Amino acid sequence: MNIYPSTKVRPYVYIGIDPMTGQFYIGYREANLIPSHLDLFEYKTSSEIIKPIFDRMNWSILAEFFNGDYAFDFEQRLIFENWGDPLLLNKNVRLPNGKKRFKAKKGLTRSKTHCDNLSKSLKGRPGRKQSNEEKELRSINQKAAGGYGPEKHSDKTKQKMAESHIGKTAPWNSKPHTEEWKKANSLRQTGKIRGPNKRKMEKIICPYCLRNIPSNNYSQHHGNNCKLKPKT
């Protein structure tokens, strides 16, 4: 266990690494009244996720500061630099514009009360089960507006529809193709990478919104063009 040797009482930044999973947590502390290497093991972080596993993690003091703001800025910069790492246990980070960004909560289990409240809030919206009276009224209104059209078209109408499509270009797969066309199309497709060997685009983390963006779309709305970039 790496312990920072200082005996001064100063704000500090620390890191804990879980030897079982490799996951890590970065934090800072400025309200300590004793040296950092003693305070950390009494404080045991403010994270409810870390407290149950605190004792099995390896803890280190990364740095001490004369000012709590400096310690906080250093902590946030470290979290920001590791935000894309799936082993990072921190759930939020302060963006350059001052706003917080939180990690998505995947697989969140909602309580029965929460589900009931969601159900009540959705009642009356499109998609709910309608009564027979509502269906009848809707049918009357639709017929007054011209109706939905007949269930089956007459032979005369079918003929008109067929004639209206004469001369129009059919989709490539709606008619048989000649062998010459098939060979030419095969040559056009030669060299294209498909299936499991298809090349994956490199992804870049935007320093402002922290989204993981494919490199071919990165410059359009991210980097210097990101909406969250602080205005100068």
Secondary structure, DSSP 8 states (H G I E B T S, - for coil): -------S---EEEEEE-TTT--EEEEEE---SS-HHHHHHHH--S-TTTGGGGGGSEEEEEEE-SSHHHHHHHHHHHHHHTTT-TTB---EEE-TTS-EEE---TT----HHHHHHHHHHHTTSTTS---HHHHHHHHHHHHHTT-S--SS--HHHHHHHHHHTTT----TTSS---HHHHHHHHHHHTT---GGG-----EEE-TTT--EEEHHHHHHHSGGG-TTS---
